């Protein structure tokens, strides 16, 4: 597979947004004061060339050519936009997150209380490689991994492993002895969000009611995410592309790698959808098979409780299921997954099979 450089190859959307030093923010999410880099009508499909932060970070040397070159990847195999961003922008890890975030995109007509429906139409891999990393004090096992001796700054160096995407849609992580671990790829965008209603800086790591760094691996091609709009125009953004992730993302990152994503952005102002967004005060999603309801909190137990409450609310608002019966049904028939435990605010998502509810009829949506 060749690299998918900016302006080259298939562009599926009606509009196209590159990641450049002018259209990205490194480590901060757009807020209510951010100026849009693109404006579109509701229902427009937008193709976004996303860039992974891995290989660009200061603790990796800040030089993607040197970092990936050490793994045998020639400079001709690197993305031009990733090289430009690393060379032009300065990352400030003390005050910002790690992610390269593209946007925001203003969606005309969106107003607070509406919902932005983000439909994932296509996800194309832009390179045949990516990175899985673990950093000092981070991940599910801080203080245990990464192992090793601290450097002069007292910090154990990160472990950043280059993984590969094979043409048969499998990831491959070499063990260094001629063997490799292999698994199925399932690309998705870790960051999908709208601007928070603040003019203060918004760190890119913790997710929240605005969406952001949700890291829900179900948001693959064909899924839809519903984001409660907080500011005029919604001011949508995306980033943190993955080739795959396991629930939990326990190392700190998963298979982080660049994607060309085509997304349809639709403003939902119909009253049932606005009512649902107000009742949940959180993003929610759907796939072909499931409704997906989300709980977020710094405490994993509370994230689970929030996901359970939100699932009860969802079943009541949409299908008229009484709360006590909803709780019993969730316990008997639905799965609660740990989305991630590494983003300061932890995530739990509940999968409610659509097939279970087909015979109920909908209460107002």
N, C-alpha and C positions, 0 to 999 in steps of 0.2 A: 504493500500500500504506500502510495506517495503522500507527502504532506499536502494539506488543503490550504494553500496560501490565500490571503485576502484577495478578493475579486476574481479568484479562479474557481473553476468547477461549478457544479450545480448550485444555484441559489433558488430555493423553493418559494420564498415569500414575495409578496408584492413590494415590500420595502426591504432595504438591506442596511444593516448597521455594523460597521467595523469596530474593532477595539483598537483605539489609538490613544496617545497621551491626552487628547482632547475629549475623548468620549468615555474614559474610564476614571474610576476613583480607586486608589489602592488602599484598602483597609477600612474605608468608610462607606456607608450606604447613603444614597440620596436622602435628603430631608425636605421639609416644606419650602425651604429657601432655595433649593437647587434649581438651576436652569435646565430645561430639557435639551437634550442633544438631538431629538427627533420628535415630531408631533404627527399623530396618525388619527384617522377616524376609527370609531368603534367598528369591530369586525375585521380589521386589517390584519393580514399575516405579515410578520416581520421576521426576517432572517438575521440572526445575530452571530457573529464570529466571536465566540468566547475564548478566553485565554486562561490557562491554569497558572496559579502563582508558584506552583512547585517547579523548582529549577531556577527561579528568579530571585528567591529570597536571600537576604544578607547572610544568614547562617549556612547557606549553600554556596556562598561565594559571590552572589550577585551577578554572576556571569553565566548565562545559560549555555553559551558555546563551550566553556570550560567544564561546566557541571555535566552536561550530556555527553561531551566529548570523552570524559573519563569512562563512560559506559559504552563507548564505541560508536556513538551517533555523530555522524559528520555534520559540519555546519550547514551543508546543503539540505540536511534533513530537519532543520529547525524552522520554526515559524517566524516570518519577518516581523509580525506584529508583537510577538513575545520579546524578541530581541530589542525592538524599538522601545517598548514600555520599560524594560529593564534598564536601558541605557539613558532614558530621558527622565523618568520619574524617580523620586526618592521615596523609599519606603521608611516609615517611622514605626517600628514594632513596639516601642514603648507606649504609644498612644493609639495605635490602629491595629486592626486585624490584618490577616495575611492575604485576604482575597482581592483579586482584580475584578472589580464590579463594573459592568458595562451599562450605561444609561445615564439619566433616566429618559424614558419615552413617555411623553404626554399623550393621553388618550382623550380626544376632544369629547366634551360633554360629561366626563366623569366628575362626580361631586361627592363630598363626604356623605356617608350612609349608603352609597351605591356599593356594588361589588364588581371587582374586575375579574372576569373569567379568563383564565390563561389556559389555552388548549395547546398541548404539545403535539405539533403536526409531524415534525421529523427531527432526528438527531443524527448528524453525520460526524464520524470521527475525523479529526483534522490531522492526526498523527498516529503512527503505529506504536506509540510508547507513552508512558506516564510515570508517576511517582507515587509510592506509598511511604509515608514518613511517620516517625515517632520522635517527639521532642521532650526535652527535660521538663519535668513538672506537669506534663500534659498527658492526655489519653486516659484510659480506664485504670492504668497501673502507674500513676505518678510516683516517683521515688524508687520504683523497681525497674522500669524500662524508660529510656534506653539505659542499658548497663554500660559501665566503663568508668574510666578515670576522668574527673573534672579537668577542664582546661585552665589556663591562667586566670580566667574570669570566674572560676568556681562552678562553671556550668558543664555538664556532661554534653559532649557534641551530639547533635541529632543523628539518628539513623535514617537515611533517605535511600530507599531501594528503587531502582528503575525497573519497571515491569513493562511487558510488551503485549500488544494486541495482535493476535494472529488472524489471518484471513478467514479462518473457520469460526470466527466470533468467540474465541476463547482468549482469556487472559493467561499470561505465562509469567511466573516469577521464578527466575533461576535460583537454584540452591548453591551454585558455585562448584559443584562436583560432577557436572554433566547432566544432572537431573533437574526437574522443574516441577513446580506446582501449577496446575491448570484448572480453570473454572470458566463458567459461561459469563459472557459480558451482558450487561443490561444498562446502557448509558442513561444518565439523567443529569439534571441541573440541581446542584445543592442549594443554590441561592435563586429564589424567585420571590419578588416582593414589590411592595408599593411604599412610597415615602411616608414616614411617620410624621405626625402632626406636631413637629417641633423644628425650631431653627438651630438646635444644638447638635453637635456631631453625634452620629449614630455609628457605633462600632460594628464592624461587619460580622463578628463572630456570633453573639447570642441572637437566636431567633426571637420573634415576639408576635404581637397582634398584626404587625405589618408584614409578616412572613419572614423574608430574609433567609438566613442560613438554616433552613428547615432540615436539610439532609434526609429527606424521605425517599428511599430508593424506589418506591412505587411510582414516582412521577416520571415515568418513561413515556415513550411515544404512545399517543392515544389517550393519555390521562388529561384531566382538567383540574386546575387548582382555582379555588375561589378566595379572593383576597378582599377583605373589607377596606374600602377606599377611605383614606383619612384626609386627603388634601385634593384641591382642584386639579383635574387632569390625571389623577392617580399617581403619576410619575413612577412608572414601572422600571425595574432593573433586573438584571440576572448576572450569574457568574458561578464560580465554583463548579466547573464541569467535572463529571465523573464518568469513567467507563464502567465501573461497577462499585458496589458497596454491600457489605453485610450489615444487617440490622445491628446497631450498636456503634459501629465505626470505632472499635475499641483502641486501635493503635494511636489515633488522633486523626489521621486522614485515611481515606480509602484509596481506590485506584483513581488518582486525580490526573485528568488528561483533557486536552482541549476538544470542544465540540462546536460544530456549526448547527445552531438550533433554530428551527422555524416554529414560531409561536403565533397563535391567533389571539389578539387582545380584544375582548368584547366587554362593553359596559353593560352590566345588568342592573337596571333601575326598577324592575318590576317589584311590586310590594312584597310578595312572598319571599323573594331572595333577600331583599333589604331586611325583612323581619328575621330571617334566619341568621344573617350576619350580625344583627344587633343581639340576638339571643345567645349566640356562641361567643361573640367578641373575639373571634379567632379565625384563622384560615381553616378551610376544609377542602376536601378533594374527592375525586371519583376516578375510578378506572373502569374498564369494560365490565369487570366482575364485581367490584366492591364500591361502596361508599366508604370514605376514609375521614375519620374525625380525629382531631389532634388535641393533645394536652401538652403544655409547656410549663416548666418550672425549674428553678435551680435545684430543687430536691426531686429526685427521681420518683419517690413515693407520691409526692404531691402532683407530679406530672401525670402519673397513672390515675390518681383520683380525678384530676381535671379532665383527662380523656374520658373517663367513665361518666362524669357529669355531663360533658358535652355530647357524648353518644346518647345518653338518655334524653337530653334536650333535642337533639337532631331527630330521634325517632318520634318524639312527641310533636314537634313542629311540622315535620314533613308527612308523617304517616298516622298521626293521632294515636300513638301507643301510650297508654297510661304509664307513669313513671315506675311504679312497682313491677309492672309486667315487663317494661323495657329492661330494667335491671336483671330480672330473671332470665330474659332472653339473651342478653349480652353474656351472662355467666354460662349459659348452656350452649351457645352457638357461635360466639364471635371471638376473634383473636385480638389480643393487645400486644403490639410489638414495640420494643425499644427502638426508636428511630436513631438516636445517637446519645452518647453520654459524655461527649467531649467538647461541647460548644458553650460552656458556662451555664447556659440554660438548657436543660435536658429535654428530650422529646419522647413522647409515647404516642403511637397512633393506633386507632382501633379500626379494624376492617369489618365492615358489615356487608355480608353478601347480598347483592341485589336480588338474587334468585329467591331468597327467603321472603322478600317483601312484595314480590310481583303481584300476588293475589290480594293485597290489602287495599290498593288504591291510595292516592295521595291526598293528604288533608288540605293542601293549599299550595303546592309547588309543582 
